[in-house]
Amino acid sequence: MSIASAPLRIFFAFASMSCLAASAAPEGSSSLTALDASPNPAVYGQMVTLRATVTSSMGTPTGTVDFDDGAMLIVAGAPMAGNTATYIASGFLAGVHNLSAHYSGDVGHSGSVGLATLTVGSAPSITVLDLFPNPTEVGDNVSLSATVSGNAGTPTGSVDFSEGPTPIVSGVPLNGGGVATYITSSLTAGTHTITAHYTGDTGYAGSTGMNTQTVNNDRIFANGFQ
C-alpha cells in the first residue's frame, strides 16, 4: 500500500459512516394535519368549532396548534388532547373564510398545516317602524323611528324610509342602539303607508318594517278657517 492511497481510504471510511448515520435516522416523523369546521355552513353569530387532527405513522404527535382566518390569527397555541386541538370561535362575518390550522411540531414530528373553507351566511334581522305622534294634522312633525334587532348583537348600517315607491329619505344611520330616526312635516292629508327598509351589514341581512300614519286636515285656526 502506497502512502498516496491512504487518505483516499480514510475518505471512503468516513463516507461509509455518513451513509450509516443517514440510514439510522427515524422514518415517518412527518405529520399530517386535517382541519374541520362545524357547523359548515354557519350563520353570523353562530359558534363554530374548529378541530385540527394531527396524525403520524410514528406515534402520536403532541404540542399546539394555531388557527387562522386568512392572514388573521384566531387563536395561538391551542393545546392538543390526544392528537386533536379544538377551539370554539364566534364573530365570523358573512362570507367565505379560508381557515388554516398550523401544527407546530414536537421533538419527534415535524409541523404541518391543514386547510378548510367555512361559509357563513347573514343572520336575519327584524325592523319595527314606529310613527309618532299618530294621528297628526297637516304640517305637524312626524317622527319616523325604525328599530332594527337581531340575535347576534346590535345591527349597524342604515335605513331608507319611503312611502310606496316614493323615497322620503335614504341612508339614515342606525345609532348604537340600532335605531334610525327621521322627522318629516311633509305628509299630506290622508292615510300614508310608510316603509322602513334596513339595508343590512356584514353580519345581518336586510329587513323591512311598515306602519300607517293618518294625517288629518281639520285644524281650526283662530279666524275660524281651516
C-alpha positions in Angstrom: 0.0 0.0 0.0 1.4 3.3 -1.0 1.3 6.4 1.2 -0.6 8.4 -1.5 -3.5 6.0 -1.4 -4.0 6.1 2.4 -6.0 9.4 2.5 -8.3 8.1 -0.2 -9.1 5.0 2.0 -9.8 7.3 5.0 -12.2 9.4 3.0 -14.2 6.3 2.0 -14.3 5.2 5.6 -15.9 8.5 6.6 -18.3 8.3 3.7 -19.4 4.9 4.8 -20.0 6.1 8.3 -22.1 9.0 7.0 -24.3 6.7 5.0 -24.9 4.5 8.1 -25.9 7.6 10.1 -28.4 8.6 7.4 -29.9 5.2 7.2 -30.3 5.2 11.1 -32.4 8.4 11.1 -36.1 7.8 12.1 -38.5 7.4 9.3 -42.2 8.5 9.3 -41.6 11.5 11.7 -43.6 13.8 9.4 -47.1 14.8 10.4 -50.4 15.4 8.7 -53.0 17.9 9.9 -56.7 17.8 8.9 -58.9 20.8 9.8 -62.7 20.6 10.3 -65.1 23.5 11.0 -68.6 22.7 12.3 -71.3 23.6 11.6 -70.5 24.5 8.0 -72.2 26.4 6.6 -72.8 28.6 9.6 -74.8 31.8 10.3 -73.4 35.1 11.5 -73.1 35.0 15.3 -73.1 31.2 15.5 -70.4 29.4 17.4 -68.1 27.4 15.2 -66.0 24.5 16.4 -62.6 24.3 14.8 -61.0 20.9 15.2 -57.4 20.0 14.0 -56.5 16.4 14.0 -52.8 15.6 13.6 -51.6 12.1 12.7 -48.3 10.4 12.0 -47.0 7.0 11.2 -44.6 7.3 14.2 -46.6 7.6 17.4 -49.0 10.3 18.5 -48.0 14.0 17.8 -48.1 16.4 20.8 -47.8 20.2 21.0 -50.0 23.0 20.0 -52.0 24.4 17.0 -52.5 27.9 15.8 -55.8 28.6 14.0 -56.0 31.4 11.4 -58.7 33.0 9.2 -56.7 34.0 6.1 -53.9 36.3 7.4 -55.8 37.0 10.7 -54.9 34.9 13.8 -57.9 33.4 15.5 -56.0 31.8 18.4 -52.4 30.8 19.1 -51.2 27.8 20.9 -54.4 25.7 21.2 -53.2 22.6 23.2 -53.7 19.2 21.8 -55.6 16.5 23.7 -54.5 13.2 22.3 -53.9 14.1 18.7 -56.6 16.8 18.4 -56.7 20.5 19.1 -60.1 22.2 19.4 -61.2 25.8 19.6 -64.7 27.3 19.6 -64.9 30.6 17.7 -67.5 33.2 17.0 -67.7 36.5 15.2 -67.2 35.2 11.7 -68.7 37.8 9.3 -70.9 36.7 6.5 -68.9 35.4 3.6 -66.3 32.7 2.7 -63.4 32.2 5.2 -60.2 30.4 4.3 -59.2 28.7 7.5 -55.9 27.1 8.4 -54.6 25.1 11.3 -50.8 25.2 11.9 -49.4 22.4 13.9 -46.1 23.5 15.5 -44.5 20.0 15.7 -42.7 18.4 18.6 -39.4 16.6 19.2 -40.4 13.6 17.1 -42.7 15.2 14.5 -42.4 18.0 12.0 -45.0 20.7 11.7 -47.8 20.6 9.2 -50.8 22.7 8.0 -54.5 21.8 7.5 -56.9 23.9 5.4 -60.7 24.2 5.3 -63.2 26.6 3.9 -66.0 28.0 6.1 -69.1 29.6 4.6 -71.0 32.0 6.8 -74.5 33.3 5.9 -76.1 36.5 7.0 -78.2 36.4 10.2 -81.9 37.5 9.9 -82.8 41.0 11.2 -86.1 42.4 12.3 -87.2 46.0 11.6 -90.0 47.6 13.5 -91.3 51.0 12.4 -92.9 53.4 14.9 -94.6 56.7 13.8 -95.2 59.3 16.5 -97.5 61.1 17.1 -100.2 59.3 15.2 -102.6 60.7 14.0 -101.4 64.2 13.2 -102.6 67.3 11.4 -101.3 68.6 8.1 -97.9 70.4 8.7 -97.2 68.6 12.0 -93.9 66.9 12.6 -93.9 63.1 12.4 -91.1 61.1 13.8 -90.2 58.0 11.8 -88.3 55.7 14.1 -87.0 52.3 12.9 -85.6 49.9 15.4 -83.5 47.0 14.0 -82.6 44.0 16.1 -81.0 40.6 15.7 -79.8 37.6 17.8 -76.1 38.3 17.4 -75.6 41.8 18.8 -76.8 45.2 17.6 -77.0 45.7 13.8 -75.2 48.5 12.1 -75.8 50.3 8.9 -78.6 52.5 7.7 -82.3 52.7 7.0 -84.2 54.0 4.0 -87.7 55.5 4.6 -90.3 55.6 1.8 -94.0 55.8 1.1 -94.8 53.2 -1.5 -92.3 53.7 -4.4 -91.6 57.3 -3.4 -88.5 57.8 -1.2 -88.8 60.0 1.9 -85.1 59.9 2.9 -82.3 57.4 2.3 -79.3 56.3 4.4 -80.4 57.3 7.9 -77.7 55.8 10.1 -78.5 53.5 13.0 -77.3 54.7 16.4 -75.6 52.5 18.9 -79.0 51.0 20.0 -79.9 50.0 16.4 -82.4 52.9 15.9 -82.7 55.2 12.9 -84.9 58.3 13.3 -86.1 60.9 10.8 -88.6 63.7 11.3 -90.8 65.0 8.5 -93.6 67.5 8.2 -94.3 67.0 4.5 -97.0 64.4 4.8 -100.3 65.5 3.1 -103.8 64.8 4.4 -104.8 61.2 4.2 -103.5 57.8 5.2 -99.9 57.0 4.5 -98.3 53.6 4.5 -94.6 54.2 5.5 -91.9 51.6 4.9 -88.5 51.4 6.7 -86.0 49.3 4.8 -82.9 48.2 6.7 -80.1 47.6 4.1 -78.1 45.1 6.2 -74.4 45.0 7.2 -71.5 42.5 7.2 -73.4 40.2 9.5 -77.1 40.9 9.2 -79.4 40.6 6.2 -81.7 43.4 5.4 -85.3 43.6 6.6 -88.4 45.8 6.3 -90.9 47.3 8.7 -94.2 49.0 7.8 -96.7 51.2 9.6 -99.6 53.5 8.7 -99.8 57.3 9.5 -103.0 59.2 9.5 -102.8 62.9 8.7 -106.0 65.0 9.3 -106.9 68.3 7.7 -109.5 69.6 10.2 -107.4 72.0 12.2 -109.4 75.2 13.0 -107.4 78.4 13.1 -108.2 81.5 15.2 -110.1 83.1 12.3 -112.4 80.2 12.1 -111.0 78.9 8.8 -109.0 75.8 8.2 
